Structures are given as C-alpha cells and as structure tokens.
Amino acid sequence: MRQSPHGVSIHPNAAALIDATAARLITKLVDVQNRRGEVTVVLTGGTAGIGVLAAVAAAPARTAVDWQRVNFWWGDERFVAPGSPERNALAARQAMLTRLGVDQARVHEAASTDSVSTVEEAAAAYAAELAAAAQAEDLAEGFEETDPRLPRFDVLLLGVGPDAHVASLFPEMAGIRTTGETVVAVRDSPKPPSERISLTLEAINTADEVWLTVAGEDKAGAVGLALAGAGPVQVPAAGPRGRSKTRWLIDQAAASQLPEQLLQPEERH
Ligand SMILES: O=C1O[C@H](COP(=O)(O)O)[C@@H](O)[C@H](O)[C@H]1O
C-alpha cells in the first residue's frame, strides 16, 4: 500500500483495497465505541462498498466490535421495492448486517415503494428520522454539537461512479446543487433505477470522517478530476470533506490518472 500525504491510500488491486478498508473500518468502530460507547456509520451501495461490508463480516477481528451498539444509516437509497436487488440496504443486509446480529432498531433504512407512494415522501421521512435521531443525541450527554438536523456521523462511506457521482448526487443535476436540506429526492437519475433519495453534500460534510472507496480503471478519470480540484457540481466526488478526515482509499487502477503532485516523488512514473 502506498500512502500519499493528501489522504490518498493506493492499494495494489480491488481485493487488497476491500480487505484493508474493512480492517480500517473495524478499527474505527472499536476506537469510537471505546471513547463514546456507540458509533454511527453511514453505508454506501456499489461494488466496493458492498465488498467492504462482506469483508467486515468475514474478518476474524469483527468480534472486537459490539454490533449491538452500531447505528447504521445510508448515504443514498434506491426508491424501489424492499426486496429488489437494486436496494442498497438489501445488499448491505445480505453482505453484513444479517450476519453480525446488529440491533435492528439501529438500522435506519429509507422508506421503499411498499411504505410510501412517492420518492419525495421517502426523502422527507428519511430527513425526519435523521432529525429525530439528532434530537435524541442532544438529550444524551457527551455529544458534540454538529448540525441540529443530523445525528453525529462518525464515519461515512462513499463509492464513486465512473461519472464521478457520489451517493445519488450526479454531475450537473439538482441534487448536487441543493443547499439548506439534508436529504434530496432524485427522480431522473442517469444511472438506473431513476428514483432515489440521497444525503445532500451539506449533510455528507457533517461527518467526522468521509472515506471514498474506489476500485477500477473506469473510475480513474473521476478520481483524477476530483483530486485535481474540480468543482463539485461538475464532479460530485470533488465535494465530500470530513470534518476531521477525508480519506481516498483506492486501487492502483483507479489511481492511474491521479495528478502528479499528489504522489510522492518515488511514486511518480
Ligand atoms: O448507484 C450507486 O452507485 C455508486 C457507485 O457504485 P459502483 O457500483 O460504481 O461502485 C454507489 O456509491 C451508490 O451508493 C449507489 O447508489
């Protein structure tokens, strides 16, 4: 693994990236639990994101985490039936949640087409659930105030699409431009399914740590542009910033168009 001083870790291939990210996530969850008792993680869909969850569920070190005291949210969800293979939450349940005996009351899945009739209703319900969790935290002691509309997110995982989308915030579309809201409804996603809900960039950037986990050459252009300082409206992956840390966890193929200045001299070709 190569580490750049800019928060970019480059792994030799997708499998190594996924295993290393899973190990890092377990360590992070344990650290926060040791300090505060419970920990909140925001999950992502996508190939690498779900791969990481499967690797966590298979890692011997998983037993170091108290899975009953982990709160789960999602950065985005597809507005489809709950049993649809398109559903990010279903993929996460199959890869990890059902295998670890998590507390179901702490799993905050967005509404599906079975429970509400429009994607706007699903977005509003998710925003309300986030706000209620934030209020409950305020009543508990020891929580540092971040955004009154959102619970504290200790670590927020994101994938990146080949078009540089993160969560369900797509280039040049309304979602990535939205301010003043924590959750947006998306009706015209260029990647199917068309109806989705997503945290806004404003909400994502309340997280203490944001980790962008990306593998594959088809993502190299998006990663290169994001790290070269592109604007988030054109390149949504350029927008996420954790309050304490922003980590880019990528494989060699996804790193192939990284700006030269992000690499140590000995890493330049
Ligand atoms: O649609 C989505 O895509 C992205 C990235 O997915 P990938 O398969 O290209 O890795 C994912 O981060 C997001 O959660 C998901 O809804």
Ligand as a Chemical Component Dictionary entry (heavy atoms), coordinates in Angstrom:
data_LIG
# 
_chem_comp.id                   LIG 
_chem_comp.type                 NON-POLYMER 
_chem_comp.pdbx_formal_charge   0 
_chem_comp.three_letter_code    LIG 
# 
loop_
_chem_comp_atom.comp_id 
_chem_comp_atom.atom_id 
_chem_comp_atom.alt_atom_id 
_chem_comp_atom.type_symbol 
_chem_comp_atom.charge 
_chem_comp_atom.model_Cartn_x 
_chem_comp_atom.model_Cartn_y 
_chem_comp_atom.model_Cartn_z 
_chem_comp_atom.pdbx_ordinal 
LIG O1 O1 O 0 -25.768 3.892 -7.676 1  
LIG C1 C1 C 0 -24.861 3.896 -6.876 2  
LIG O2 O2 O 0 -23.576 3.902 -7.326 3  
LIG C2 C2 C 0 -22.478 4.273 -6.525 4  
LIG C3 C3 C 0 -21.198 3.625 -7.080 5  
LIG O3 O3 O 0 -21.436 2.290 -7.468 6  
LIG P1 P1 P 0 -20.343 1.355 -8.176 7  
LIG O4 O4 O 0 -21.017 0.043 -8.394 8  
LIG O5 O5 O 0 -19.931 2.041 -9.438 9  
LIG O6 O6 O 0 -19.211 1.216 -7.203 10 
LIG C4 C4 C 0 -22.713 3.984 -5.070 11 
LIG O7 O7 O 0 -21.734 4.627 -4.318 12 
LIG C5 C5 C 0 -24.104 4.457 -4.637 13 
LIG O8 O8 O 0 -24.327 4.197 -3.260 14 
LIG C6 C6 C 0 -25.112 3.744 -5.439 15 
LIG O9 O9 O 0 -26.462 4.006 -5.090 16 
# 
loop_
_chem_comp_bond.comp_id 
_chem_comp_bond.atom_id_1 
_chem_comp_bond.atom_id_2 
_chem_comp_bond.value_order 
_chem_comp_bond.pdbx_ordinal 
LIG O1 C1 DOUB 1  
LIG C1 O2 SING 2  
LIG C1 C6 SING 3  
LIG O2 C2 SING 4  
LIG C2 C3 SING 5  
LIG C2 C4 SING 6  
LIG C3 O3 SING 7  
LIG O3 P1 SING 8  
LIG P1 O4 DOUB 9  
LIG P1 O5 SING 10 
LIG P1 O6 SING 11 
LIG C4 O7 SING 12 
LIG C4 C5 SING 13 
LIG C5 O8 SING 14 
LIG C5 C6 SING 15 
LIG C6 O9 SING 16 
# 
